[in-house]
Amino acid sequence: MHGDAIFAFLPLLTILFYLAPIIFIIWFLLKFLKIQQEKNQILKSISNKLDHFNENKPKV
């Protein structure tokens, strides 16, 4: 009896083994894109501050 239940779940386990890497790759790409977006916002902020600093700098 218990052996039949294990064999019934084997197809589900194989599907999970195939889906796990795909889900991990999608999660990694979304995380990577979010980090890149945050870096771009920080760089944009730094650029704006430098532009503001250069505009207020007295001309020699």
Phi, psi and omega in degrees: 000309183292330178295324179295324180293322179296316180293335177288330182270349180301317177299324178293321179294320179294322177297319178297321179294329177281326182280330184303311179296324180295315179296319179297318180296316179297317178299315180298316180295319178296318179296317180298316179295322178295317179296318179296322178295318178296319178298318179297321178295319179295315179296323178295319178297316178297318180298317179297320178294320178293321177298316179296319179296317181291329178290326182270358181284132181293142179281137181258000000 
